[in-house]
Amino acid sequence: MIDQILPYLRCPFDPHRQTPLQRAEDALLCPACAARFPIRNGIPVLVPRDAILPEGVRHPDQLPPRHLPPSSPPSPMPS
């Protein structure tokens, strides 16, 4: 089931919700901020308070801002 929905899941710490999560053993991993989100009974838990933060980070506010900037609309073609 997770593999079917994984392309749609994004890091809840990403303010723009653009950073896709990756599968890592018994959790989903954000490649940008390194937060891990547990998988319990086959269901990904994307609740920020349940996240496993990287070593040395005690609060989500301490996560580095490494997420992607929001997508900008394409530039108009020159005429």
HTML snippet that shows the backbone in 3Dmol.js (N, CA, C, O; Angstrom):
<script src="https://3Dmol.org/build/3Dmol-min.js"></script>
<div id="view" style="width:600px;height:400px;position:relative"></div>
<script>
const pdb = `
ATOM      1  N   MET A   1       0.808  -1.187   0.000  1.00  0.00           N
ATOM      2  CA  MET A   1       0.000   0.000   0.000  1.00  0.00           C
ATOM      3  C   MET A   1       0.858   1.261   0.000  1.00  0.00           C
ATOM      4  O   MET A   1       0.569   2.206  -0.734  1.00  0.00           O
ATOM      5  N   ILE A   2       1.902   1.282   0.811  1.00  0.00           N
ATOM      6  CA  ILE A   2       2.735   2.480   0.909  1.00  0.00           C
ATOM      7  C   ILE A   2       3.361   2.818  -0.434  1.00  0.00           C
ATOM      8  O   ILE A   2       3.431   3.986  -0.818  1.00  0.00           O
ATOM      9  N   ASP A   3       3.814   1.798  -1.144  1.00  0.00           N
ATOM     10  CA  ASP A   3       4.441   2.061  -2.438  1.00  0.00           C
ATOM     11  C   ASP A   3       3.467   2.720  -3.416  1.00  0.00           C
ATOM     12  O   ASP A   3       3.884   3.469  -4.300  1.00  0.00           O
ATOM     13  N   GLN A   4       2.186   2.447  -3.261  1.00  0.00           N
ATOM     14  CA  GLN A   4       1.181   3.042  -4.146  1.00  0.00           C
ATOM     15  C   GLN A   4       0.951   4.522  -3.834  1.00  0.00           C
ATOM     16  O   GLN A   4       0.694   5.314  -4.740  1.00  0.00           O
ATOM     17  N   ILE A   5       1.041   4.895  -2.561  1.00  0.00           N
ATOM     18  CA  ILE A   5       0.774   6.289  -2.184  1.00  0.00           C
ATOM     19  C   ILE A   5       2.042   7.117  -2.007  1.00  0.00           C
ATOM     20  O   ILE A   5       1.971   8.343  -1.921  1.00  0.00           O
ATOM     21  N   LEU A   6       3.191   6.470  -1.950  1.00  0.00           N
ATOM     22  CA  LEU A   6       4.454   7.181  -1.709  1.00  0.00           C
ATOM     23  C   LEU A   6       4.682   8.358  -2.662  1.00  0.00           C
ATOM     24  O   LEU A   6       5.159   9.398  -2.208  1.00  0.00           O
ATOM     25  N   PRO A   7       4.370   8.253  -3.945  1.00  0.00           N
ATOM     26  CA  PRO A   7       4.598   9.399  -4.828  1.00  0.00           C
ATOM     27  C   PRO A   7       3.810  10.652  -4.435  1.00  0.00           C
ATOM     28  O   PRO A   7       4.149  11.756  -4.863  1.00  0.00           O
ATOM     29  N   TYR A   8       2.771  10.490  -3.630  1.00  0.00           N
ATOM     30  CA  TYR A   8       1.920  11.620  -3.239  1.00  0.00           C
ATOM     31  C   TYR A   8       2.266  12.191  -1.867  1.00  0.00           C
ATOM     32  O   TYR A   8       1.779  13.262  -1.506  1.00  0.00           O
ATOM     33  N   LEU A   9       3.095  11.496  -1.103  1.00  0.00           N
ATOM     34  CA  LEU A   9       3.402  11.921   0.258  1.00  0.00           C
ATOM     35  C   LEU A   9       4.525  12.951   0.261  1.00  0.00           C
ATOM     36  O   LEU A   9       5.510  12.815  -0.464  1.00  0.00           O
ATOM     37  N   ARG A  10       4.366  13.975   1.080  1.00  0.00           N
ATOM     38  CA  ARG A  10       5.342  15.055   1.192  1.00  0.00           C
ATOM     39  C   ARG A  10       5.689  15.282   2.660  1.00  0.00           C
ATOM     40  O   ARG A  10       4.915  14.936   3.553  1.00  0.00           O
ATOM     41  N   CYS A  11       6.840  15.856   2.893  1.00  0.00           N
ATOM     42  CA  CYS A  11       7.294  16.129   4.250  1.00  0.00           C
ATOM     43  C   CYS A  11       6.383  17.179   4.892  1.00  0.00           C
ATOM     44  O   CYS A  11       6.200  18.259   4.330  1.00  0.00           O
ATOM     45  N   PRO A  12       5.814  16.877   6.057  1.00  0.00           N
ATOM     46  CA  PRO A  12       4.961  17.862   6.719  1.00  0.00           C
ATOM     47  C   PRO A  12       5.734  19.064   7.257  1.00  0.00           C
ATOM     48  O   PRO A  12       5.126  20.078   7.601  1.00  0.00           O
ATOM     49  N   PHE A  13       7.051  18.970   7.336  1.00  0.00           N
ATOM     50  CA  PHE A  13       7.847  20.113   7.778  1.00  0.00           C
ATOM     51  C   PHE A  13       8.176  21.056   6.625  1.00  0.00           C
ATOM     52  O   PHE A  13       8.668  22.161   6.854  1.00  0.00           O
ATOM     53  N   ASP A  14       7.917  20.643   5.416  1.00  0.00           N
ATOM     54  CA  ASP A  14       8.164  21.489   4.243  1.00  0.00           C
ATOM     55  C   ASP A  14       7.010  22.480   4.125  1.00  0.00           C
ATOM     56  O   ASP A  14       5.876  22.073   3.875  1.00  0.00           O
ATOM     57  N   PRO A  15       7.277  23.769   4.298  1.00  0.00           N
ATOM     58  CA  PRO A  15       6.172  24.740   4.254  1.00  0.00           C
ATOM     59  C   PRO A  15       5.477  24.798   2.896  1.00  0.00           C
ATOM     60  O   PRO A  15       4.336  25.252   2.807  1.00  0.00           O
ATOM     61  N   HIS A  16       6.145  24.349   1.846  1.00  0.00           N
ATOM     62  CA  HIS A  16       5.563  24.393   0.510  1.00  0.00           C
ATOM     63  C   HIS A  16       5.010  23.042   0.070  1.00  0.00           C
ATOM     64  O   HIS A  16       4.422  22.935  -1.006  1.00  0.00           O
ATOM     65  N   ARG A  17       5.193  22.009   0.895  1.00  0.00           N
ATOM     66  CA  ARG A  17       4.727  20.645   0.630  1.00  0.00           C
ATOM     67  C   ARG A  17       5.173  20.143  -0.743  1.00  0.00           C
ATOM     68  O   ARG A  17       4.379  19.594  -1.507  1.00  0.00           O
ATOM     69  N   GLN A  18       6.464  20.341  -1.040  1.00  0.00           N
ATOM     70  CA  GLN A  18       6.993  19.888  -2.319  1.00  0.00           C
ATOM     71  C   GLN A  18       8.054  18.800  -2.177  1.00  0.00           C
ATOM     72  O   GLN A  18       8.421  18.175  -3.172  1.00  0.00           O
ATOM     73  N   THR A  19       8.553  18.559  -0.973  1.00  0.00           N
ATOM     74  CA  THR A  19       9.633  17.598  -0.803  1.00  0.00           C
ATOM     75  C   THR A  19       9.068  16.187  -0.661  1.00  0.00           C
ATOM     76  O   THR A  19       8.445  15.881   0.355  1.00  0.00           O
ATOM     77  N   PRO A  20       9.271  15.320  -1.654  1.00  0.00           N
ATOM     78  CA  PRO A  20       8.754  13.958  -1.563  1.00  0.00           C
ATOM     79  C   PRO A  20       9.532  13.138  -0.535  1.00  0.00           C
ATOM     80  O   PRO A  20      10.726  13.348  -0.319  1.00  0.00           O
ATOM     81  N   LEU A  21       8.836  12.217   0.079  1.00  0.00           N
ATOM     82  CA  LEU A  21       9.455  11.337   1.063  1.00  0.00           C
ATOM     83  C   LEU A  21      10.002  10.095   0.371  1.00  0.00           C
ATOM     84  O   LEU A  21       9.563   9.736  -0.721  1.00  0.00           O
ATOM     85  N   GLN A  22      10.964   9.444   1.017  1.00  0.00           N
ATOM     86  CA  GLN A  22      11.573   8.226   0.500  1.00  0.00           C
ATOM     87  C   GLN A  22      11.355   7.103   1.507  1.00  0.00           C
ATOM     88  O   GLN A  22      11.264   7.344   2.710  1.00  0.00           O
ATOM     89  N   ARG A  23      11.273   5.893   1.011  1.00  0.00           N
ATOM     90  CA  ARG A  23      11.098   4.724   1.871  1.00  0.00           C
ATOM     91  C   ARG A  23      12.433   4.352   2.500  1.00  0.00           C
ATOM     92  O   ARG A  23      13.448   4.267   1.808  1.00  0.00           O
ATOM     93  N   ALA A  24      12.435   4.132   3.800  1.00  0.00           N
ATOM     94  CA  ALA A  24      13.638   3.728   4.519  1.00  0.00           C
ATOM     95  C   ALA A  24      13.239   2.729   5.601  1.00  0.00           C
ATOM     96  O   ALA A  24      12.670   3.117   6.621  1.00  0.00           O
ATOM     97  N   GLU A  25      13.528   1.470   5.391  1.00  0.00           N
ATOM     98  CA  GLU A  25      13.226   0.386   6.331  1.00  0.00           C
ATOM     99  C   GLU A  25      11.822   0.501   6.911  1.00  0.00           C
ATOM    100  O   GLU A  25      10.844   0.238   6.211  1.00  0.00           O
ATOM    101  N   ASP A  26      11.707   0.892   8.184  1.00  0.00           N
ATOM    102  CA  ASP A  26      10.411   0.948   8.855  1.00  0.00           C
ATOM    103  C   ASP A  26       9.900   2.379   9.012  1.00  0.00           C
ATOM    104  O   ASP A  26       9.120   2.669   9.919  1.00  0.00           O
ATOM    105  N   ALA A  27      10.342   3.269   8.126  1.00  0.00           N
ATOM    106  CA  ALA A  27       9.940   4.675   8.208  1.00  0.00           C
ATOM    107  C   ALA A  27      10.005   5.310   6.825  1.00  0.00           C
ATOM    108  O   ALA A  27      10.505   4.714   5.871  1.00  0.00           O
ATOM    109  N   LEU A  28       9.493   6.523   6.739  1.00  0.00           N
ATOM    110  CA  LEU A  28       9.652   7.348   5.548  1.00  0.00           C
ATOM    111  C   LEU A  28      10.626   8.459   5.911  1.00  0.00           C
ATOM    112  O   LEU A  28      10.566   9.009   7.010  1.00  0.00           O
ATOM    113  N   LEU A  29      11.510   8.784   4.999  1.00  0.00           N
ATOM    114  CA  LEU A  29      12.587   9.736   5.263  1.00  0.00           C
ATOM    115  C   LEU A  29      12.433  10.946   4.362  1.00  0.00           C
ATOM    116  O   LEU A  29      12.148  10.821   3.171  1.00  0.00           O
ATOM    117  N   CYS A  30      12.629  12.135   4.957  1.00  0.00           N
ATOM    118  CA  CYS A  30      12.680  13.351   4.161  1.00  0.00           C
ATOM    119  C   CYS A  30      14.139  13.582   3.784  1.00  0.00           C
ATOM    120  O   CYS A  30      14.976  13.753   4.670  1.00  0.00           O
ATOM    121  N   PRO A  31      14.464  13.590   2.494  1.00  0.00           N
ATOM    122  CA  PRO A  31      15.861  13.773   2.094  1.00  0.00           C
ATOM    123  C   PRO A  31      16.365  15.199   2.334  1.00  0.00           C
ATOM    124  O   PRO A  31      17.573  15.437   2.338  1.00  0.00           O
ATOM    125  N   ALA A  32      15.450  16.138   2.534  1.00  0.00           N
ATOM    126  CA  ALA A  32      15.858  17.531   2.737  1.00  0.00           C
ATOM    127  C   ALA A  32      16.231  17.815   4.197  1.00  0.00           C
ATOM    128  O   ALA A  32      17.294  18.377   4.464  1.00  0.00           O
ATOM    129  N   CYS A  33      15.371  17.434   5.136  1.00  0.00           N
ATOM    130  CA  CYS A  33      15.629  17.784   6.546  1.00  0.00           C
ATOM    131  C   CYS A  33      16.037  16.580   7.385  1.00  0.00           C
ATOM    132  O   CYS A  33      16.384  16.747   8.554  1.00  0.00           O
ATOM    133  N   ALA A  34      16.007  15.377   6.829  1.00  0.00           N
ATOM    134  CA  ALA A  34      16.413  14.129   7.486  1.00  0.00           C
ATOM    135  C   ALA A  34      15.452  13.673   8.584  1.00  0.00           C
ATOM    136  O   ALA A  34      15.796  12.797   9.377  1.00  0.00           O
ATOM    137  N   ALA A  35      14.264  14.251   8.639  1.00  0.00           N
ATOM    138  CA  ALA A  35      13.262  13.759   9.588  1.00  0.00           C
ATOM    139  C   ALA A  35      12.743  12.412   9.074  1.00  0.00           C
ATOM    140  O   ALA A  35      12.613  12.190   7.870  1.00  0.00           O
ATOM    141  N   ARG A  36      12.454  11.529  10.023  1.00  0.00           N
ATOM    142  CA  ARG A  36      11.916  10.205   9.684  1.00  0.00           C
ATOM    143  C   ARG A  36      10.516  10.101  10.267  1.00  0.00           C
ATOM    144  O   ARG A  36      10.254  10.556  11.380  1.00  0.00           O
ATOM    145  N   PHE A  37       9.631   9.498   9.504  1.00  0.00           N
ATOM    146  CA  PHE A  37       8.252   9.348   9.920  1.00  0.00           C
ATOM    147  C   PHE A  37       7.938   7.863   9.990  1.00  0.00           C
ATOM    148  O   PHE A  37       8.044   7.158   8.987  1.00  0.00           O
ATOM    149  N   PRO A  38       7.551   7.380  11.169  1.00  0.00           N
ATOM    150  CA  PRO A  38       7.364   5.942  11.355  1.00  0.00           C
ATOM    151  C   PRO A  38       6.217   5.383  10.523  1.00  0.00           C
ATOM    152  O   PRO A  38       5.279   6.087  10.152  1.00  0.00           O
ATOM    153  N   ILE A  39       6.332   4.088  10.247  1.00  0.00           N
ATOM    154  CA  ILE A  39       5.249   3.348   9.609  1.00  0.00           C
ATOM    155  C   ILE A  39       4.732   2.386  10.675  1.00  0.00           C
ATOM    156  O   ILE A  39       5.464   1.512  11.141  1.00  0.00           O
ATOM    157  N   ARG A  40       3.474   2.551  11.053  1.00  0.00           N
ATOM    158  CA  ARG A  40       2.880   1.719  12.094  1.00  0.00           C
ATOM    159  C   ARG A  40       1.715   0.929  11.509  1.00  0.00           C
ATOM    160  O   ARG A  40       0.778   1.499  10.949  1.00  0.00           O
ATOM    161  N   ASN A  41       1.788  -0.370  11.646  1.00  0.00           N
ATOM    162  CA  ASN A  41       0.747  -1.258  11.108  1.00  0.00           C
ATOM    163  C   ASN A  41       0.510  -1.003   9.621  1.00  0.00           C
ATOM    164  O   ASN A  41      -0.619  -1.080   9.138  1.00  0.00           O
ATOM    165  N   GLY A  42       1.589  -0.698   8.905  1.00  0.00           N
ATOM    166  CA  GLY A  42       1.500  -0.482   7.469  1.00  0.00           C
ATOM    167  C   GLY A  42       1.025   0.897   7.057  1.00  0.00           C
ATOM    168  O   GLY A  42       0.823   1.155   5.870  1.00  0.00           O
ATOM    169  N   ILE A  43       0.842   1.799   8.037  1.00  0.00           N
ATOM    170  CA  ILE A  43       0.334   3.143   7.748  1.00  0.00           C
ATOM    171  C   ILE A  43       1.403   4.172   8.107  1.00  0.00           C
ATOM    172  O   ILE A  43       1.887   4.179   9.239  1.00  0.00           O
ATOM    173  N   PRO A  44       1.785   5.049   7.160  1.00  0.00           N
ATOM    174  CA  PRO A  44       2.761   6.082   7.479  1.00  0.00           C
ATOM    175  C   PRO A  44       2.151   7.122   8.427  1.00  0.00           C
ATOM    176  O   PRO A  44       1.036   7.599   8.215  1.00  0.00           O
ATOM    177  N   VAL A  45       2.898   7.455   9.463  1.00  0.00           N
ATOM    178  CA  VAL A  45       2.442   8.439  10.447  1.00  0.00           C
ATOM    179  C   VAL A  45       3.167   9.749  10.143  1.00  0.00           C
ATOM    180  O   VAL A  45       4.343   9.906  10.471  1.00  0.00           O
ATOM    181  N   LEU A  46       2.462  10.681   9.518  1.00  0.00           N
ATOM    182  CA  LEU A  46       3.059  11.950   9.111  1.00  0.00           C
ATOM    183  C   LEU A  46       2.691  13.084  10.061  1.00  0.00           C
ATOM    184  O   LEU A  46       2.615  14.245   9.660  1.00  0.00           O
ATOM    185  N   VAL A  47       2.463  12.734  11.317  1.00  0.00           N
ATOM    186  CA  VAL A  47       2.161  13.724  12.343  1.00  0.00           C
ATOM    187  C   VAL A  47       3.496  14.284  12.832  1.00  0.00           C
ATOM    188  O   VAL A  47       4.337  13.526  13.316  1.00  0.00           O
ATOM    189  N   PRO A  48       3.704  15.603  12.714  1.00  0.00           N
ATOM    190  CA  PRO A  48       5.008  16.166  13.098  1.00  0.00           C
ATOM    191  C   PRO A  48       5.478  15.796  14.503  1.00  0.00           C
ATOM    192  O   PRO A  48       6.672  15.571  14.701  1.00  0.00           O
ATOM    193  N   ARG A  49       4.584  15.727  15.474  1.00  0.00           N
ATOM    194  CA  ARG A  49       5.031  15.417  16.844  1.00  0.00           C
ATOM    195  C   ARG A  49       5.535  13.978  16.973  1.00  0.00           C
ATOM    196  O   ARG A  49       6.233  13.660  17.936  1.00  0.00           O
ATOM    197  N   ASP A  50       5.193  13.100  16.019  1.00  0.00           N
ATOM    198  CA  ASP A  50       5.652  11.716  16.043  1.00  0.00           C
ATOM    199  C   ASP A  50       6.896  11.494  15.190  1.00  0.00           C
ATOM    200  O   ASP A  50       7.392  10.371  15.097  1.00  0.00           O
ATOM    201  N   ALA A  51       7.401  12.550  14.569  1.00  0.00           N
ATOM    202  CA  ALA A  51       8.581  12.425  13.710  1.00  0.00           C
ATOM    203  C   ALA A  51       9.813  12.080  14.539  1.00  0.00           C
ATOM    204  O   ALA A  51       9.936  12.479  15.697  1.00  0.00           O
ATOM    205  N   ILE A  52      10.704  11.342  13.930  1.00  0.00           N
ATOM    206  CA  ILE A  52      11.997  11.032  14.535  1.00  0.00           C
ATOM    207  C   ILE A  52      12.976  12.035  13.934  1.00  0.00           C
ATOM    208  O   ILE A  52      13.328  11.956  12.757  1.00  0.00           O
ATOM    209  N   LEU A  53      13.403  12.972  14.764  1.00  0.00           N
ATOM    210  CA  LEU A  53      14.258  14.056  14.285  1.00  0.00           C
ATOM    211  C   LEU A  53      15.704  13.600  14.187  1.00  0.00           C
ATOM    212  O   LEU A  53      16.109  12.670  14.885  1.00  0.00           O
ATOM    213  N   PRO A  54      16.496  14.253  13.320  1.00  0.00           N
ATOM    214  CA  PRO A  54      17.905  13.877  13.196  1.00  0.00           C
ATOM    215  C   PRO A  54      18.655  14.102  14.510  1.00  0.00           C
ATOM    216  O   PRO A  54      18.225  14.877  15.365  1.00  0.00           O
ATOM    217  N   GLU A  55      19.769  13.415  14.648  1.00  0.00           N
ATOM    218  CA  GLU A  55      20.588  13.539  15.849  1.00  0.00           C
ATOM    219  C   GLU A  55      20.956  14.999  16.093  1.00  0.00           C
ATOM    220  O   GLU A  55      21.356  15.708  15.170  1.00  0.00           O
ATOM    221  N   GLY A  56      20.821  15.439  17.328  1.00  0.00           N
ATOM    222  CA  GLY A  56      21.165  16.804  17.707  1.00  0.00           C
ATOM    223  C   GLY A  56      20.032  17.799  17.547  1.00  0.00           C
ATOM    224  O   GLY A  56      20.165  18.958  17.941  1.00  0.00           O
ATOM    225  N   VAL A  57      18.914  17.363  16.971  1.00  0.00           N
ATOM    226  CA  VAL A  57      17.757  18.246  16.791  1.00  0.00           C
ATOM    227  C   VAL A  57      16.708  17.840  17.815  1.00  0.00           C
ATOM    228  O   VAL A  57      16.251  16.697  17.831  1.00  0.00           O
ATOM    229  N   ARG A  58      16.332  18.786  18.668  1.00  0.00           N
ATOM    230  CA  ARG A  58      15.360  18.476  19.718  1.00  0.00           C
ATOM    231  C   ARG A  58      13.956  18.952  19.384  1.00  0.00           C
ATOM    232  O   ARG A  58      12.980  18.453  19.945  1.00  0.00           O
ATOM    233  N   HIS A  59      13.846  19.908  18.479  1.00  0.00           N
ATOM    234  CA  HIS A  59      12.545  20.485  18.134  1.00  0.00           C
ATOM    235  C   HIS A  59      12.517  20.753  16.627  1.00  0.00           C
ATOM    236  O   HIS A  59      13.543  21.109  16.047  1.00  0.00           O
ATOM    237  N   PRO A  60      11.363  20.590  15.990  1.00  0.00           N
ATOM    238  CA  PRO A  60      11.301  20.820  14.539  1.00  0.00           C
ATOM    239  C   PRO A  60      11.758  22.215  14.103  1.00  0.00           C
ATOM    240  O   PRO A  60      12.208  22.392  12.971  1.00  0.00           O
ATOM    241  N   ASP A  61      11.644  23.195  14.988  1.00  0.00           N
ATOM    242  CA  ASP A  61      12.109  24.547  14.639  1.00  0.00           C
ATOM    243  C   ASP A  61      13.616  24.586  14.396  1.00  0.00           C
ATOM    244  O   ASP A  61      14.122  25.527  13.784  1.00  0.00           O
ATOM    245  N   GLN A  62      14.330  23.575  14.871  1.00  0.00           N
ATOM    246  CA  GLN A  62      15.780  23.520  14.694  1.00  0.00           C
ATOM    247  C   GLN A  62      16.179  22.842  13.378  1.00  0.00           C
ATOM    248  O   GLN A  62      17.363  22.793  13.046  1.00  0.00           O
ATOM    249  N   LEU A  63      15.217  22.328  12.638  1.00  0.00           N
ATOM    250  CA  LEU A  63      15.545  21.673  11.368  1.00  0.00           C
ATOM    251  C   LEU A  63      16.070  22.713  10.384  1.00  0.00           C
ATOM    252  O   LEU A  63      15.547  23.825  10.314  1.00  0.00           O
ATOM    253  N   PRO A  64      17.090  22.357   9.634  1.00  0.00           N
ATOM    254  CA  PRO A  64      17.613  23.311   8.650  1.00  0.00           C
ATOM    255  C   PRO A  64      16.607  23.533   7.527  1.00  0.00           C
ATOM    256  O   PRO A  64      15.919  22.599   7.115  1.00  0.00           O
ATOM    257  N   PRO A  65      16.518  24.753   7.034  1.00  0.00           N
ATOM    258  CA  PRO A  65      15.566  25.029   5.943  1.00  0.00           C
ATOM    259  C   PRO A  65      16.108  24.550   4.599  1.00  0.00           C
ATOM    260  O   PRO A  65      16.553  25.359   3.785  1.00  0.00           O
ATOM    261  N   ARG A  66      16.073  23.260   4.366  1.00  0.00           N
ATOM    262  CA  ARG A  66      16.635  22.669   3.144  1.00  0.00           C
ATOM    263  C   ARG A  66      15.579  22.247   2.146  1.00  0.00           C
ATOM    264  O   ARG A  66      15.896  21.609   1.143  1.00  0.00           O
ATOM    265  N   HIS A  67      14.343  22.589   2.401  1.00  0.00           N
ATOM    266  CA  HIS A  67      13.289  22.176   1.487  1.00  0.00           C
ATOM    267  C   HIS A  67      13.310  23.037   0.235  1.00  0.00           C
ATOM    268  O   HIS A  67      13.870  24.134   0.222  1.00  0.00           O
ATOM    269  N   LEU A  68      12.702  22.531  -0.794  1.00  0.00           N
ATOM    270  CA  LEU A  68      12.681  23.213  -2.084  1.00  0.00           C
ATOM    271  C   LEU A  68      11.858  24.491  -2.003  1.00  0.00           C
ATOM    272  O   LEU A  68      10.856  24.533  -1.288  1.00  0.00           O
ATOM    273  N   PRO A  69      12.261  25.534  -2.722  1.00  0.00           N
ATOM    274  CA  PRO A  69      11.405  26.733  -2.775  1.00  0.00           C
ATOM    275  C   PRO A  69      10.142  26.411  -3.573  1.00  0.00           C
ATOM    276  O   PRO A  69      10.119  25.441  -4.331  1.00  0.00           O
ATOM    277  N   PRO A  70       9.098  27.214  -3.411  1.00  0.00           N
ATOM    278  CA  PRO A  70       7.881  26.923  -4.173  1.00  0.00           C
ATOM    279  C   PRO A  70       8.146  27.010  -5.663  1.00  0.00           C
ATOM    280  O   PRO A  70       8.972  27.805  -6.111  1.00  0.00           O
ATOM    281  N   SER A  71       7.456  26.205  -6.414  1.00  0.00           N
ATOM    282  CA  SER A  71       7.609  26.227  -7.869  1.00  0.00           C
ATOM    283  C   SER A  71       7.090  27.558  -8.389  1.00  0.00           C
ATOM    284  O   SER A  71       6.025  28.025  -7.987  1.00  0.00           O
ATOM    285  N   SER A  72       7.843  28.146  -9.268  1.00  0.00           N
ATOM    286  CA  SER A  72       7.375  29.387  -9.860  1.00  0.00           C
ATOM    287  C   SER A  72       6.774  29.075 -11.227  1.00  0.00           C
ATOM    288  O   SER A  72       7.193  28.132 -11.899  1.00  0.00           O
ATOM    289  N   PRO A  73       5.790  29.874 -11.630  1.00  0.00           N
ATOM    290  CA  PRO A  73       5.201  29.600 -12.941  1.00  0.00           C
ATOM    291  C   PRO A  73       6.237  29.833 -14.034  1.00  0.00           C
ATOM    292  O   PRO A  73       7.141  30.652 -13.866  1.00  0.00           O
ATOM    293  N   PRO A  74       6.117  29.129 -15.137  1.00  0.00           N
ATOM    294  CA  PRO A  74       7.094  29.306 -16.209  1.00  0.00           C
ATOM    295  C   PRO A  74       7.056  30.726 -16.757  1.00  0.00           C
ATOM    296  O   PRO A  74       6.009  31.372 -16.774  1.00  0.00           O
ATOM    297  N   SER A  75       8.200  31.195 -17.200  1.00  0.00           N
ATOM    298  CA  SER A  75       8.292  32.521 -17.804  1.00  0.00           C
ATOM    299  C   SER A  75       7.558  32.519 -19.146  1.00  0.00           C
ATOM    300  O   SER A  75       7.586  31.526 -19.873  1.00  0.00           O
ATOM    301  N   PRO A  76       6.906  33.628 -19.465  1.00  0.00           N
ATOM    302  CA  PRO A  76       6.256  33.672 -20.772  1.00  0.00           C
ATOM    303  C   PRO A  76       7.291  33.623 -21.894  1.00  0.00           C
ATOM    304  O   PRO A  76       8.410  34.114 -21.746  1.00  0.00           O
ATOM    305  N   MET A  77       6.908  33.036 -22.990  1.00  0.00           N
ATOM    306  CA  MET A  77       7.822  32.950 -24.131  1.00  0.00           C
ATOM    307  C   MET A  77       7.976  34.321 -24.755  1.00  0.00           C
ATOM    308  O   MET A  77       6.997  35.055 -24.889  1.00  0.00           O
ATOM    309  N   PRO A  78       9.203  34.679 -25.143  1.00  0.00           N
ATOM    310  CA  PRO A  78       9.385  35.975 -25.807  1.00  0.00           C
ATOM    311  C   PRO A  78       8.666  35.976 -27.151  1.00  0.00           C
ATOM    312  O   PRO A  78       8.596  34.965 -27.850  1.00  0.00           O
ATOM    313  N   SER A  79       8.138  37.146 -27.483  1.00  0.00           N
ATOM    314  CA  SER A  79       7.428  37.231 -28.772  1.00  0.00           C
ATOM    315  C   SER A  79       8.299  37.769 -29.870  1.00  0.00           C
ATOM    316  O   SER A  79       7.848  37.900 -31.008  1.00  0.00           O
TER     317      SER A  79
END
`;
const viewer = $3Dmol.createViewer("view");
viewer.addModel(pdb, "pdb");
viewer.setStyle({}, {cartoon: {color: "spectrum"}});
viewer.zoomTo();
viewer.render();
</script>
